[in-house]
Amino acid sequence: MTLDVVFTPLGLAPGDVAGRTVLVVDVLRATTTICAAMHHGARAVVVAADADDAARLAHTLDTGDVLLAGERHSLKIPGFQLGNSPGEMTADQVAGKTLVMTTTNGTKALLATAGARDVIVASAVNLSAAAAAGEQALDADGGLLILCAGRDQGFGMDDAYIAGRLVLGALRGRRTRKGLNDAALVAVDLVRRYGENVGRVFALSNAGRDLLRNGLGADIGVAAQLDTHPVVPHYHDRRITLPVEPRESA
């Protein structure tokens, strides 16, 4: 068994994601916002590298069903219909829509997973569902990578804490440290330090403090609620969708 955590896409070595299942975490706020959008009926989220790339991608899609969403340094990008707040992702806003999204950290992490076998969007709001998908990958393949978006290309405590929760969830009570890399061990120890106090971790983190400074503290509370959006969004070829449920035969 190999279970690795990487605290920022800059920490990826060549071949780290190749053929592996990857859980991507940017809990404040991109992966939380994506889970909220998919839970409330968005058709898909298309990942863009920057605002210009987002505008180009949106132009190639059916403009009647496309919304531009994203932020730079916590604030909505001028001219975009939506920012990067999970509270914006209501059914009235996003049901049946395709979102083209770019963010400061989270979308960069998703774009860094080229070559992975499967990429799953993970956060606190879908923690149990994402951890179960991680457990399935461990059982089937013997390996799992949890990639944190981090903060401005550096370590982010909020993402690292959720990575630790995902490690423990994927292990599901197995008391083993064998196969965990150093970052995974640190992430687990961070969970042991703060326990179930998700909101405190988020508020203490640099990302959380930036949100508070920008008047976006309500997003911290939304992001800290466990399992409110129990979806498992999959990312492939720059597009995030939910698995198609098999139809029952008549």
C-alpha positions as CSV (number, residue, x, y, z in Angstrom):
1,M,0.0,0.0,0.0
2,T,1.2,3.5,-0.9
3,L,-0.7,6.5,0.4
4,D,1.0,9.9,-0.4
5,V,0.1,13.4,0.5
6,V,1.6,16.3,-1.4
7,F,1.1,19.8,0.1
8,T,1.3,21.8,-3.1
9,P,1.4,21.0,-6.9
10,L,5.0,22.3,-6.8
11,G,5.9,19.3,-4.7
12,L,4.9,16.9,-7.4
13,A,7.7,14.9,-8.9
14,P,7.6,13.6,-12.5
15,G,5.4,10.6,-12.7
16,D,3.8,11.1,-9.2
17,V,0.3,11.2,-10.6
18,A,0.8,8.8,-13.5
19,G,-1.8,5.9,-13.4
20,R,-2.9,6.8,-9.9
21,T,-6.1,7.9,-8.2
22,V,-5.8,11.5,-7.0
23,L,-7.9,13.3,-4.5
24,V,-7.5,17.1,-5.0
25,V,-8.2,19.4,-2.1
26,D,-8.7,23.2,-2.0
27,V,-11.1,23.5,0.8
28,L,-11.0,27.3,1.0
29,R,-12.6,27.4,-1.5
30,A,-12.5,25.9,-4.9
31,T,-13.2,22.2,-4.2
32,T,-15.9,23.2,-1.7
33,T,-17.5,25.5,-4.3
34,I,-17.3,22.8,-7.0
35,C,-19.0,20.3,-4.7
36,A,-21.7,22.8,-3.9
37,A,-22.3,23.5,-7.6
38,M,-22.5,19.8,-8.6
39,H,-24.7,19.0,-5.6
40,H,-27.1,21.8,-6.7
41,G,-27.4,20.5,-10.2
42,A,-24.6,22.0,-12.3
43,R,-24.1,20.0,-15.4
44,A,-20.3,20.3,-15.4
45,V,-17.4,22.5,-14.3
46,V,-14.8,23.2,-16.9
47,V,-11.4,24.1,-15.5
48,A,-9.5,27.1,-16.9
49,A,-5.9,28.2,-16.3
50,D,-6.8,31.9,-16.1
51,A,-9.4,34.5,-16.9
52,D,-8.5,34.7,-20.6
53,D,-8.5,30.9,-20.9
54,A,-11.9,30.9,-19.2
55,A,-13.3,33.4,-21.6
56,R,-12.0,31.4,-24.6
57,L,-13.4,28.2,-23.3
58,A,-16.8,29.8,-22.6
59,H,-16.9,31.1,-26.1
60,T,-16.6,27.6,-27.5
61,L,-19.6,26.3,-25.5
62,D,-23.3,27.0,-25.7
63,T,-23.4,30.5,-24.2
64,G,-27.0,30.1,-23.1
65,D,-26.0,27.5,-20.5
66,V,-22.5,28.7,-19.5
67,L,-21.5,30.8,-16.5
68,L,-18.0,32.2,-15.8
69,A,-17.0,31.6,-12.2
70,G,-13.8,32.4,-10.4
71,E,-11.6,34.6,-8.3
72,R,-8.2,36.0,-7.9
73,H,-6.9,36.6,-4.4
74,S,-10.4,35.8,-2.9
75,L,-12.3,38.4,-5.0
76,K,-14.6,37.7,-7.9
77,I,-13.0,38.3,-11.3
78,P,-14.5,41.4,-13.0
79,G,-17.0,40.5,-15.7
80,F,-17.6,37.0,-14.3
81,Q,-21.2,36.0,-13.3
82,L,-20.0,34.1,-10.2
83,G,-17.1,34.2,-7.8
84,N,-15.7,31.3,-5.9
85,S,-18.1,31.2,-3.0
86,P,-20.0,28.0,-2.2
87,G,-22.9,30.1,-1.1
88,E,-23.4,31.4,-4.6
89,M,-23.9,27.9,-6.0
90,T,-27.6,27.6,-5.4
91,A,-29.9,25.6,-7.6
92,D,-31.5,28.8,-9.0
93,Q,-28.1,29.9,-10.2
94,V,-26.4,26.7,-11.4
95,A,-28.9,23.9,-12.1
96,G,-28.4,22.7,-15.7
97,K,-25.5,25.1,-16.2
98,T,-21.9,24.5,-17.2
99,L,-19.5,26.6,-15.2
100,V,-16.2,27.6,-16.6
101,M,-14.0,28.2,-13.5
102,T,-10.6,29.6,-12.7
103,T,-9.2,30.2,-9.2
104,T,-5.9,31.3,-7.6
105,N,-4.9,27.8,-6.3
106,G,-7.5,25.1,-6.8
107,T,-7.8,25.0,-10.6
108,K,-4.0,24.9,-10.8
109,A,-4.0,21.8,-8.7
110,L,-6.5,20.1,-10.9
111,L,-4.6,21.0,-14.0
112,A,-1.5,19.5,-12.5
113,T,-3.1,16.0,-12.4
114,A,-2.6,15.2,-16.1
115,G,-1.9,11.5,-16.5
116,A,-3.8,10.3,-13.4
117,R,-6.0,7.3,-13.6
118,D,-8.8,9.0,-11.8
119,V,-9.1,12.5,-10.2
120,I,-11.7,13.2,-7.5
121,V,-12.6,16.6,-6.1
122,A,-12.5,16.4,-2.3
123,S,-13.4,18.7,0.5
124,A,-15.0,18.7,3.9
125,V,-18.5,19.0,2.5
126,N,-18.1,15.6,0.7
127,L,-15.5,14.2,3.1
128,S,-17.0,10.8,3.7
129,A,-17.8,10.2,0.1
130,A,-14.4,11.2,-1.1
131,A,-12.7,9.1,1.6
132,A,-14.7,6.1,0.5
133,A,-13.6,6.6,-3.0
134,G,-10.0,6.8,-1.7
135,E,-10.5,3.6,0.2
136,Q,-11.8,1.9,-2.9
137,A,-8.6,3.0,-4.8
138,L,-6.4,1.6,-2.0
139,D,-8.2,-1.7,-2.1
140,A,-8.2,-2.0,-5.9
141,D,-4.9,-0.5,-6.8
142,G,-2.9,-0.4,-3.6
143,G,-2.2,3.3,-4.0
144,L,-3.6,6.8,-3.5
145,L,-2.4,10.3,-3.8
146,I,-3.9,13.3,-2.0
147,L,-2.9,16.6,-3.6
148,C,-3.4,19.8,-1.7
149,A,-3.7,23.1,-3.7
150,G,-1.9,24.9,-0.9
151,R,-1.7,28.7,-0.6
152,D,0.2,30.8,-3.2
153,Q,2.4,27.8,-4.1
154,G,3.1,27.0,-0.4
155,F,1.7,25.0,2.5
156,G,-1.9,25.6,3.5
157,M,-3.0,24.3,6.9
158,D,-6.6,24.1,5.9
159,D,-5.9,21.7,3.0
160,A,-3.4,19.7,5.0
161,Y,-5.9,19.1,7.8
162,I,-8.5,17.8,5.3
163,A,-5.9,15.7,3.7
164,G,-5.3,14.1,7.1
165,R,-9.0,13.5,7.5
166,L,-9.0,11.8,4.1
167,V,-6.0,9.7,4.9
168,L,-7.8,8.4,8.1
169,G,-11.0,7.9,6.2
170,A,-9.4,6.0,3.4
171,L,-7.5,3.8,5.9
172,R,-10.9,3.3,7.8
173,G,-9.4,2.4,11.1
174,R,-6.4,0.4,9.9
175,R,-3.7,1.2,12.4
176,T,-0.8,1.3,10.0
177,R,1.8,3.9,9.1
178,K,3.5,1.7,6.7
179,G,3.1,3.0,3.2
180,L,2.4,6.6,4.2
181,N,4.8,9.3,3.1
182,D,6.1,12.0,5.5
183,A,3.5,14.5,4.4
184,A,0.7,12.0,5.1
185,L,2.0,11.4,8.6
186,V,2.2,15.2,9.2
187,A,-1.4,15.6,7.9
188,V,-2.6,12.9,10.3
189,D,-0.8,14.4,13.2
190,L,-2.5,17.8,12.4
191,V,-5.8,16.0,12.7
192,R,-4.8,14.6,16.1
193,R,-3.7,18.1,17.1
194,Y,-7.1,19.8,16.3
195,G,-9.5,16.8,16.4
196,E,-13.0,17.6,15.1
197,N,-12.6,21.3,15.3
198,V,-12.7,21.9,11.6
199,G,-13.9,25.5,11.8
200,R,-11.0,26.5,14.1
201,V,-8.4,25.1,11.7
202,F,-9.9,26.9,8.8
203,A,-10.2,30.2,10.6
204,L,-6.5,30.0,11.8
205,S,-5.2,29.2,8.3
206,N,-3.8,31.9,6.0
207,A,-6.6,31.2,3.6
208,G,-9.3,31.6,6.3
209,R,-7.8,34.8,7.6
210,D,-7.7,36.3,4.0
211,L,-11.4,35.4,3.7
212,L,-12.2,37.1,7.0
213,R,-10.3,40.3,5.9
214,N,-12.2,40.4,2.7
215,G,-15.6,40.0,4.4
216,L,-16.1,36.4,3.2
217,G,-16.1,34.7,6.6
218,A,-19.4,33.1,6.0
219,D,-17.7,30.8,3.4
220,I,-15.5,29.4,6.2
221,G,-18.6,28.2,8.0
222,V,-20.1,26.6,4.9
223,A,-16.8,24.9,4.0
224,A,-16.4,23.5,7.6
225,Q,-19.7,21.6,7.5
226,L,-19.0,17.9,7.0
227,D,-20.8,15.9,4.4
228,T,-23.4,18.5,3.4
229,H,-22.8,17.8,-0.3
230,P,-22.1,14.0,-0.5
231,V,-21.2,14.0,-4.2
232,V,-18.1,12.5,-5.8
233,P,-17.1,14.9,-8.7
234,H,-14.6,13.4,-11.2
235,Y,-12.2,15.5,-13.2
236,H,-11.1,14.4,-16.7
237,D,-9.8,16.4,-19.6
238,R,-10.5,19.7,-17.9
239,R,-14.1,18.8,-17.2
240,I,-15.7,17.9,-13.8
241,T,-18.8,15.8,-13.8
242,L,-20.7,13.4,-11.6
243,P,-20.7,9.7,-12.4
244,V,-23.7,8.5,-14.4
245,E,-25.9,6.3,-12.2
246,P,-26.7,3.0,-14.0
247,R,-30.3,2.6,-14.9
248,E,-32.2,-0.2,-13.4
249,S,-33.6,-2.6,-15.9
250,A,-37.4,-2.9,-16.1
